[in-house]
Amino acid sequence: MKPCLNLPRPTYYRVKRGQTLLQIASAFGIPPRLLAKVNALTEEPRAGQVLKIPAKNCNLYRVRGAESKTQLCGSPEAFERKNGTHCLYPEQLIFL
């Protein structure tokens, strides 16, 4: 069995020119909505802006149809705390 390489995760990230919220969130394996909420973003980030990268302490999961917040995270409150939203829809990326 090969040892697992555990790289440190940055806490902050400086946006490069032309980057979108979706690109940045995908690079760090977090839902874009959560990144926007943590940084109080209402529009795309600007080049040079420093974003806080939330700690990833859960598994990323793509929602399938007919799944509920309680089924996925144990309760609606836990879902909202982990994902920064009350919305749940198919194909959404969430933390479990």
N, CA, C and O atoms as a GROMACS GRO file, in nm:
protein
  384
    1MET      N    1   0.084  -0.118   0.000
    1MET     CA    2   0.000   0.000   0.000
    1MET      C    3   0.089   0.125   0.000
    1MET      O    4   0.183   0.135   0.079
    2LYS      N    5   0.060   0.219  -0.089
    2LYS     CA    6   0.139   0.341  -0.098
    2LYS      C    7   0.096   0.440   0.010
    2LYS      O    8  -0.023   0.449   0.042
    3PRO      N    9   0.191   0.514   0.066
    3PRO     CA   10   0.153   0.616   0.164
    3PRO      C   11   0.076   0.729   0.096
    3PRO      O   12   0.102   0.763  -0.019
    4CYS      N   13  -0.019   0.785   0.169
    4CYS     CA   14  -0.100   0.894   0.116
    4CYS      C   15  -0.028   1.027   0.135
    4CYS      O   16   0.019   1.057   0.245
    5LEU      N   17  -0.018   1.104   0.030
    5LEU     CA   18   0.045   1.236   0.037
    5LEU      C   19  -0.059   1.337   0.081
    5LEU      O   20  -0.160   1.356   0.013
    6ASN      N   21  -0.037   1.401   0.193
    6ASN     CA   22  -0.131   1.497   0.248
    6ASN      C   23  -0.071   1.636   0.238
    6ASN      O   24   0.009   1.675   0.324
    7LEU      N   25  -0.108   1.712   0.137
    7LEU     CA   26  -0.054   1.846   0.117
    7LEU      C   27  -0.131   1.948   0.199
    7LEU      O   28  -0.253   1.936   0.213
    8PRO      N   29  -0.060   2.048   0.253
    8PRO     CA   30  -0.132   2.151   0.327
    8PRO      C   31  -0.221   2.232   0.234
    8PRO      O   32  -0.186   2.256   0.118
    9ARG      N   33  -0.334   2.272   0.283
    9ARG     CA   34  -0.431   2.349   0.206
    9ARG      C   35  -0.418   2.497   0.243
    9ARG      O   36  -0.418   2.531   0.361
   10PRO      N   37  -0.407   2.584   0.143
   10PRO     CA   38  -0.395   2.726   0.176
   10PRO      C   39  -0.522   2.780   0.242
   10PRO      O   40  -0.632   2.730   0.217
   11THR      N   41  -0.505   2.880   0.325
   11THR     CA   42  -0.619   2.942   0.392
   11THR      C   43  -0.673   3.058   0.310
   11THR      O   44  -0.792   3.089   0.316
   12TYR      N   45  -0.585   3.122   0.233
   12TYR     CA   46  -0.624   3.236   0.151
   12TYR      C   47  -0.571   3.217   0.010
   12TYR      O   48  -0.472   3.146  -0.011
   13TYR      N   49  -0.637   3.282  -0.086
   13TYR     CA   50  -0.596   3.271  -0.226
   13TYR      C   51  -0.614   3.406  -0.294
   13TYR      O   52  -0.719   3.469  -0.279
   14ARG      N   53  -0.512   3.450  -0.368
   14ARG     CA   54  -0.520   3.576  -0.443
   14ARG      C   55  -0.567   3.545  -0.585
   14ARG      O   56  -0.506   3.466  -0.656
   15VAL      N   57  -0.676   3.608  -0.627
   15VAL     CA   58  -0.739   3.585  -0.757
   15VAL      C   59  -0.649   3.637  -0.868
   15VAL      O   60  -0.599   3.749  -0.862
   16LYS      N   61  -0.631   3.554  -0.970
   16LYS     CA   62  -0.554   3.593  -1.088
   16LYS      C   63  -0.648   3.650  -1.194
   16LYS      O   64  -0.768   3.621  -1.193
   17ARG      N   65  -0.595   3.728  -1.284
   17ARG     CA   66  -0.675   3.792  -1.388
   17ARG      C   67  -0.747   3.686  -1.473
   17ARG      O   68  -0.686   3.589  -1.518
   18GLY      N   69  -0.876   3.706  -1.492
   18GLY     CA   70  -0.955   3.618  -1.577
   18GLY      C   71  -1.015   3.498  -1.505
   18GLY      O   72  -1.093   3.424  -1.565
   19GLN      N   73  -0.982   3.477  -1.377
   19GLN     CA   74  -1.036   3.363  -1.305
   19GLN      C   75  -1.179   3.390  -1.260
   19GLN      O   76  -1.215   3.503  -1.226
   20THR      N   77  -1.260   3.284  -1.263
   20THR     CA   78  -1.399   3.294  -1.218
   20THR      C   79  -1.414   3.222  -1.084
   20THR      O   80  -1.327   3.145  -1.043
   21LEU      N   81  -1.523   3.249  -1.019
   21LEU     CA   82  -1.554   3.184  -0.892
   21LEU      C   83  -1.559   3.032  -0.911
   21LEU      O   84  -1.508   2.957  -0.828
   22LEU      N   85  -1.621   2.989  -1.018
   22LEU     CA   86  -1.632   2.845  -1.047
   22LEU      C   87  -1.494   2.782  -1.064
   22LEU      O   88  -1.470   2.673  -1.012
   23GLN      N   89  -1.404   2.847  -1.136
   23GLN     CA   90  -1.270   2.793  -1.156
   23GLN      C   91  -1.193   2.780  -1.025
   23GLN      O   92  -1.127   2.680  -1.000
   24ILE      N   93  -1.203   2.883  -0.943
   24ILE     CA   94  -1.131   2.881  -0.815
   24ILE      C   95  -1.187   2.774  -0.723
   24ILE      O   96  -1.112   2.698  -0.662
   25ALA      N   97  -1.320   2.768  -0.712
   25ALA     CA   98  -1.383   2.669  -0.627
   25ALA      C   99  -1.348   2.527  -0.674
   25ALA      O  100  -1.320   2.440  -0.591
   26SER      N  101  -1.350   2.504  -0.803
   26SER     CA  102  -1.317   2.372  -0.857
   26SER      C  103  -1.172   2.334  -0.825
   26SER      O  104  -1.143   2.219  -0.795
   27ALA      N  105  -1.082   2.431  -0.832
   27ALA     CA  106  -0.941   2.405  -0.804
   27ALA      C  107  -0.919   2.359  -0.659
   27ALA      O  108  -0.829   2.280  -0.632
   28PHE      N  109  -1.001   2.410  -0.568
   28PHE     CA  110  -0.987   2.373  -0.427
   28PHE      C  111  -1.086   2.265  -0.383
   28PHE      O  112  -1.087   2.226  -0.267
   29GLY      N  113  -1.170   2.218  -0.476
   29GLY     CA  114  -1.264   2.110  -0.446
   29GLY      C  115  -1.374   2.150  -0.349
   29GLY      O  116  -1.412   2.072  -0.262
   30ILE      N  117  -1.424   2.273  -0.365
   30ILE     CA  118  -1.532   2.321  -0.279
   30ILE      C  119  -1.645   2.374  -0.366
   30ILE      O  120  -1.621   2.416  -0.479
   31PRO      N  121  -1.768   2.373  -0.317
   31PRO     CA  122  -1.880   2.427  -0.394
   31PRO      C  123  -1.865   2.578  -0.413
   31PRO      O  124  -1.830   2.648  -0.318
   32PRO      N  125  -1.890   2.630  -0.533
   32PRO     CA  126  -1.878   2.774  -0.558
   32PRO      C  127  -1.966   2.858  -0.466
   32PRO      O  128  -1.927   2.966  -0.423
   33ARG      N  129  -2.084   2.807  -0.435
   33ARG     CA  130  -2.176   2.882  -0.347
   33ARG      C  131  -2.116   2.902  -0.208
   33ARG      O  132  -2.132   3.008  -0.148
   34LEU      N  133  -2.046   2.801  -0.157
   34LEU     CA  134  -1.983   2.812  -0.026
   34LEU      C  135  -1.869   2.914  -0.030
   34LEU      O  136  -1.855   2.994   0.063
   35LEU      N  137  -1.788   2.910  -0.135
   35LEU     CA  138  -1.680   3.007  -0.149
   35LEU      C  139  -1.735   3.149  -0.154
   35LEU      O  140  -1.678   3.240  -0.094
   36ALA      N  141  -1.844   3.168  -0.227
   36ALA     CA  142  -1.907   3.300  -0.236
   36ALA      C  143  -1.960   3.344  -0.100
   36ALA      O  144  -1.944   3.460  -0.061
   37LYS      N  145  -2.022   3.253  -0.027
   37LYS     CA  146  -2.078   3.289   0.104
   37LYS      C  147  -1.969   3.326   0.204
   37LYS      O  148  -1.980   3.427   0.273
   38VAL      N  149  -1.865   3.246   0.211
   38VAL     CA  150  -1.756   3.270   0.306
   38VAL      C  151  -1.691   3.407   0.280
   38VAL      O  152  -1.644   3.472   0.374
   39ASN      N  153  -1.688   3.449   0.154
   39ASN     CA  154  -1.623   3.575   0.118
   39ASN      C  155  -1.721   3.689   0.091
   39ASN      O  156  -1.682   3.796   0.046
   40ALA      N  157  -1.850   3.665   0.121
   40ALA     CA  158  -1.955   3.766   0.102
   40ALA      C  159  -1.953   3.824  -0.040
   40ALA      O  160  -1.965   3.945  -0.059
   41LEU      N  161  -1.938   3.736  -0.139
   41LEU     CA  162  -1.934   3.779  -0.279
   41LEU      C  163  -2.074   3.785  -0.338
   41LEU      O  164  -2.155   3.694  -0.318
   42THR      N  165  -2.103   3.894  -0.409
   42THR     CA  166  -2.230   3.906  -0.480
   42THR      C  167  -2.206   3.911  -0.630
   42THR      O  168  -2.300   3.914  -0.710
   43GLU      N  169  -2.078   3.912  -0.668
   43GLU     CA  170  -2.038   3.913  -0.810
   43GLU      C  171  -1.906   3.839  -0.822
   43GLU      O  172  -1.849   3.796  -0.722
   44GLU      N  173  -1.858   3.824  -0.945
   44GLU     CA  174  -1.732   3.754  -0.968
   44GLU      C  175  -1.618   3.828  -0.895
   44GLU      O  176  -1.619   3.951  -0.888
   45PRO      N  177  -1.520   3.753  -0.843
   45PRO     CA  178  -1.408   3.819  -0.775
   45PRO      C  179  -1.320   3.896  -0.875
   45PRO      O  180  -1.314   3.861  -0.993
   46ARG      N  181  -1.254   3.998  -0.826
   46ARG     CA  182  -1.165   4.080  -0.908
   46ARG      C  183  -1.022   4.028  -0.900
   46ARG      O  184  -0.983   3.967  -0.800
   47ALA      N  185  -0.944   4.052  -1.003
   47ALA     CA  186  -0.803   4.015  -1.002
   47ALA      C  187  -0.736   4.086  -0.886
   47ALA      O  188  -0.757   4.205  -0.865
   48GLY      N  189  -0.655   4.013  -0.810
   48GLY     CA  190  -0.585   4.069  -0.695
   48GLY      C  191  -0.662   4.057  -0.565
   48GLY      O  192  -0.604   4.074  -0.457
   49GLN      N  193  -0.791   4.028  -0.572
   49GLN     CA  194  -0.871   4.013  -0.451
   49GLN      C  195  -0.827   3.888  -0.376
   49GLN      O  196  -0.798   3.785  -0.438
   50VAL      N  197  -0.821   3.896  -0.244
   50VAL     CA  198  -0.781   3.782  -0.162
   50VAL      C  199  -0.906   3.715  -0.107
   50VAL      O  200  -0.988   3.779  -0.041
   51LEU      N  201  -0.920   3.585  -0.135
   51LEU     CA  202  -1.035   3.508  -0.090
   51LEU      C  203  -0.995   3.413   0.021
   51LEU      O  204  -0.887   3.355   0.018
   52LYS      N  205  -1.082   3.398   0.119
   52LYS     CA  206  -1.062   3.298   0.224
   52LYS      C  207  -1.111   3.164   0.170
   52LYS      O  208  -1.221   3.155   0.116
   53ILE      N  209  -1.030   3.062   0.184
   53ILE     CA  210  -1.065   2.928   0.139
   53ILE      C  211  -1.114   2.851   0.261
   53ILE      O  212  -1.036   2.827   0.353
   54PRO      N  213  -1.242   2.810   0.263
   54PRO     CA  214  -1.294   2.738   0.380
   54PRO      C  215  -1.227   2.601   0.394
   54PRO      O  216  -1.188   2.538   0.296
   55ALA      N  217  -1.214   2.558   0.519
   55ALA     CA  218  -1.155   2.428   0.547
   55ALA      C  219  -1.242   2.318   0.487
   55ALA      O  220  -1.364   2.322   0.499
   56LYS      N  221  -1.179   2.224   0.426
   56LYS     CA  222  -1.251   2.112   0.366
   56LYS      C  223  -1.240   1.994   0.461
   56LYS      O  224  -1.140   1.921   0.461
   57ASN      N  225  -1.342   1.975   0.542
   57ASN     CA  226  -1.339   1.866   0.640
   57ASN      C  227  -1.446   1.763   0.611
   57ASN      O  228  -1.482   1.684   0.699
   58CYS      N  229  -1.497   1.763   0.490
   58CYS     CA  230  -1.603   1.670   0.451
   58CYS      C  231  -1.577   1.620   0.310
   58CYS      O  232  -1.488   1.668   0.240
   59ASN      N  233  -1.654   1.523   0.269
   59ASN     CA  234  -1.646   1.470   0.134
   59ASN      C  235  -1.734   1.552   0.040
   59ASN      O  236  -1.844   1.592   0.077
   60LEU      N  237  -1.685   1.577  -0.079
   60LEU     CA  238  -1.762   1.646  -0.181
   60LEU      C  239  -1.849   1.543  -0.253
   60LEU      O  240  -1.803   1.434  -0.285
   61TYR      N  241  -1.975   1.578  -0.277
   61TYR     CA  242  -2.072   1.484  -0.332
   61TYR      C  243  -2.164   1.555  -0.430
   61TYR      O  244  -2.202   1.670  -0.408
   62ARG      N  245  -2.199   1.488  -0.539
   62ARG     CA  246  -2.293   1.543  -0.637
   62ARG      C  247  -2.432   1.484  -0.608
   62ARG      O  248  -2.449   1.362  -0.608
   63VAL      N  249  -2.528   1.571  -0.582
   63VAL     CA  250  -2.664   1.531  -0.542
   63VAL      C  251  -2.735   1.461  -0.658
   63VAL      O  252  -2.727   1.504  -0.773
   64ARG      N  253  -2.805   1.353  -0.623
   64ARG     CA  254  -2.891   1.284  -0.719
   64ARG      C  255  -3.036   1.321  -0.689
   64ARG      O  256  -3.064   1.375  -0.582
   65GLY      N  257  -3.126   1.294  -0.780
   65GLY     CA  258  -3.266   1.328  -0.760
   65GLY      C  259  -3.326   1.259  -0.639
   65GLY      O  260  -3.285   1.148  -0.604
   66ALA      N  261  -3.422   1.323  -0.575
   66ALA     CA  262  -3.500   1.270  -0.462
   66ALA      C  263  -3.420   1.251  -0.334
   66ALA      O  264  -3.466   1.178  -0.246
   67GLU      N  265  -3.303   1.312  -0.319
   67GLU     CA  266  -3.229   1.306  -0.194
   67GLU      C  267  -3.265   1.428  -0.110
   67GLU      O  268  -3.292   1.536  -0.163
   68SER      N  269  -3.266   1.410   0.021
   68SER     CA  270  -3.303   1.519   0.111
   68SER      C  271  -3.183   1.566   0.193
   68SER      O  272  -3.081   1.498   0.201
   69LYS      N  273  -3.198   1.684   0.253
   69LYS     CA  274  -3.092   1.739   0.339
   69LYS      C  275  -3.066   1.646   0.458
   69LYS      O  276  -2.951   1.624   0.498
   70THR      N  277  -3.173   1.593   0.513
   70THR     CA  278  -3.161   1.504   0.628
   70THR      C  279  -3.091   1.374   0.587
   70THR      O  280  -3.007   1.323   0.661
   71GLN      N  281  -3.126   1.321   0.473
   71GLN     CA  282  -3.065   1.198   0.424
   71GLN      C  283  -2.915   1.219   0.398
   71GLN      O  284  -2.835   1.129   0.424
   72LEU      N  285  -2.877   1.335   0.347
   72LEU     CA  286  -2.739   1.361   0.310
   72LEU      C  287  -2.651   1.403   0.427
   72LEU      O  288  -2.536   1.359   0.437
   73CYS      N  289  -2.702   1.488   0.516
   73CYS     CA  290  -2.619   1.546   0.622
   73CYS      C  291  -2.670   1.522   0.764
   73CYS      O  292  -2.607   1.567   0.860
   74GLY      N  293  -2.781   1.453   0.778
   74GLY     CA  294  -2.832   1.425   0.911
   74GLY      C  295  -2.944   1.518   0.955
   74GLY      O  296  -3.034   1.477   1.029
   75SER      N  297  -2.939   1.644   0.911
   75SER     CA  298  -3.044   1.740   0.943
   75SER      C  299  -3.033   1.859   0.847
   75SER      O  300  -2.926   1.883   0.791
   76PRO      N  301  -3.142   1.933   0.828
   76PRO     CA  302  -3.135   2.053   0.743
   76PRO      C  303  -3.035   2.155   0.795
   76PRO      O  304  -2.968   2.222   0.717
   77GLU      N  305  -3.024   2.167   0.929
   77GLU     CA  306  -2.931   2.264   0.988
   77GLU      C  307  -2.786   2.226   0.957
   77GLU      O  308  -2.705   2.313   0.924
   78ALA      N  309  -2.753   2.097   0.968
   78ALA     CA  310  -2.618   2.050   0.937
   78ALA      C  311  -2.586   2.073   0.789
   78ALA      O  312  -2.475   2.113   0.755
   79PHE      N  313  -2.684   2.048   0.702
   79PHE     CA  314  -2.665   2.072   0.559
   79PHE      C  315  -2.632   2.218   0.534
   79PHE      O  316  -2.535   2.249   0.463
   80GLU      N  317  -2.710   2.309   0.591
   80GLU     CA  318  -2.690   2.452   0.569
   80GLU      C  319  -2.558   2.500   0.627
   80GLU      O  320  -2.493   2.586   0.567
   81ARG      N  321  -2.518   2.448   0.741
   81ARG     CA  322  -2.391   2.488   0.804
   81ARG      C  323  -2.272   2.444   0.718
   81ARG      O  324  -2.178   2.521   0.700
   82LYS      N  325  -2.277   2.322   0.666
   82LYS     CA  326  -2.166   2.270   0.587
   82LYS      C  327  -2.158   2.330   0.448
   82LYS      O  328  -2.048   2.343   0.393
   83ASN      N  329  -2.273   2.368   0.390
   83ASN     CA  330  -2.276   2.408   0.250
   83ASN      C  331  -2.306   2.555   0.226
   83ASN      O  332  -2.298   2.602   0.112
   84GLY      N  333  -2.341   2.628   0.329
   84GLY     CA  334  -2.363   2.771   0.315
   84GLY      C  335  -2.486   2.807   0.235
   84GLY      O  336  -2.493   2.918   0.181
   85THR      N  337  -2.582   2.717   0.226
   85THR     CA  338  -2.704   2.744   0.151
   85THR      C  339  -2.818   2.657   0.204
   85THR      O  340  -2.794   2.554   0.265
   86HIS      N  341  -2.939   2.701   0.179
   86HIS     CA  342  -3.055   2.618   0.212
   86HIS      C  343  -3.108   2.547   0.088
   86HIS      O  344  -3.199   2.464   0.098
   87CYS      N  345  -3.053   2.578  -0.028
   87CYS     CA  346  -3.097   2.518  -0.155
   87CYS      C  347  -3.039   2.378  -0.174
   87CYS      O  348  -2.925   2.351  -0.136
   88LEU      N  349  -3.119   2.290  -0.231
   88LEU     CA  350  -3.076   2.156  -0.264
   88LEU      C  351  -3.141   2.117  -0.396
   88LEU      O  352  -3.264   2.119  -0.408
   89TYR      N  353  -3.059   2.081  -0.495
   89TYR     CA  354  -3.112   2.043  -0.625
   89TYR      C  355  -3.021   1.938  -0.689
   89TYR      O  356  -2.903   1.930  -0.655
   90PRO      N  357  -3.073   1.857  -0.781
   90PRO     CA  358  -2.993   1.754  -0.847
   90PRO      C  359  -2.872   1.814  -0.918
   90PRO      O  360  -2.879   1.923  -0.974
   91GLU      N  361  -2.762   1.740  -0.915
   91GLU     CA  362  -2.634   1.776  -0.976
   91GLU      C  363  -2.555   1.881  -0.898
   91GLU      O  364  -2.445   1.917  -0.939
   92GLN      N  365  -2.610   1.930  -0.787
   92GLN     CA  366  -2.540   2.028  -0.703
   92GLN      C  367  -2.423   1.960  -0.633
   92GLN      O  368  -2.436   1.846  -0.589
   93LEU      N  369  -2.309   2.029  -0.621
   93LEU     CA  370  -2.197   1.977  -0.544
   93LEU      C  371  -2.210   2.026  -0.401
   93LEU      O  372  -2.224   2.145  -0.376
   94ILE      N  373  -2.206   1.931  -0.306
   94ILE     CA  374  -2.222   1.966  -0.165
   94ILE      C  375  -2.118   1.894  -0.082
   94ILE      O  376  -2.054   1.800  -0.129
   95PHE      N  377  -2.102   1.939   0.043
   95PHE     CA  378  -2.020   1.868   0.141
   95PHE      C  379  -2.112   1.778   0.222
   95PHE      O  380  -2.222   1.817   0.260
   96LEU      N  381  -2.065   1.657   0.248
   96LEU     CA  382  -2.140   1.564   0.333
   96LEU      C  383  -2.086   1.571   0.475
   96LEU      O  384  -2.134   1.501   0.564
   0.00000   0.00000   0.00000
